[in-house]
Amino acid sequence: MSKKIPIAEHLDDRQYSVLQMTYANHNSSMGLKERVNYDLSHIVKVEVNEEENCLNVHYDTGEWWHYCPNGTWY
C-alpha cells in the first residue's frame, strides 16, 4: 500500500482503503468550487467508529462525515 497521509497513519490497511475509496466517491460528487474545501489536506481527524462500522472523517470546515466500507458517506 502507498504511504498513508499523516492524519490517517493510525488506520490499518483495510480502514485506509475505506478512507481512500469513500473520499474519492465523496470528492467526485462535489462541484469544483466545493472540492477546494474538501481536499485531503483539509482533513483534520479520522476516528475509527467501531459501533457503526465506519470512519468519522473531520474537515477543517468543522463538518464531518461517516465514511462507510461500501464507499458511501453520510
C-alpha positions in Angstrom: 0.0 0.0 0.0 1.2 3.5 -0.7 2.3 5.9 2.0 -0.6 7.0 4.2 -1.4 10.6 4.8 -0.1 11.7 8.2 -3.6 12.3 9.7 -4.5 8.6 9.0 -1.3 6.7 9.8 -3.1 5.0 12.7 -5.6 3.3 10.4 -4.9 -0.3 9.4 -4.8 -1.1 5.6 -8.4 -2.1 5.4 -9.5 1.1 7.1 -7.2 3.2 5.0 -8.7 1.6 1.9 -12.2 2.6 3.1 -10.9 6.2 3.6 -9.4 6.3 0.1 -12.3 4.8 -1.7 -15.0 6.8 0.1 -13.1 10.0 -0.1 -12.8 9.5 -3.9 -16.5 8.9 -4.2 -17.4 11.8 -1.9 -15.0 14.2 -3.7 -16.2 13.3 -7.2 -19.8 14.1 -6.1 -18.9 17.7 -5.4 -18.6 20.6 -7.8 -15.1 22.1 -8.5 -15.7 25.1 -6.2 -16.8 22.9 -3.3 -14.0 20.4 -3.8 -11.4 23.0 -2.9 -12.6 23.0 0.7 -12.5 19.2 1.0 -9.1 18.2 -0.3 -7.3 15.5 1.6 -5.1 18.3 3.2 -8.3 19.7 4.8 -8.9 16.5 6.9 -8.0 17.3 10.5 -9.0 14.0 12.2 -10.0 10.5 11.3 -11.6 8.3 14.0 -12.5 4.7 13.8 -16.1 4.2 14.8 -16.4 0.5 15.5 -20.0 0.8 16.7 -21.2 2.0 13.3 -18.5 0.2 11.3 -17.3 3.4 9.7 -14.7 6.2 9.9 -15.6 9.6 11.3 -13.8 12.0 8.9 -13.5 15.6 10.2 -12.6 18.5 8.0 -11.2 21.9 8.9 -14.5 23.5 7.9 -16.0 21.9 11.1 -18.0 19.4 9.1 -17.6 15.7 9.3 -19.0 12.6 7.7 -19.2 8.9 8.4 -17.2 7.1 5.6 -18.6 3.6 5.2 -16.9 0.4 3.9 -19.3 0.3 0.9 -18.0 3.6 -0.4 -20.9 5.7 0.8 -20.9 8.6 3.3 -23.5 10.3 5.5 
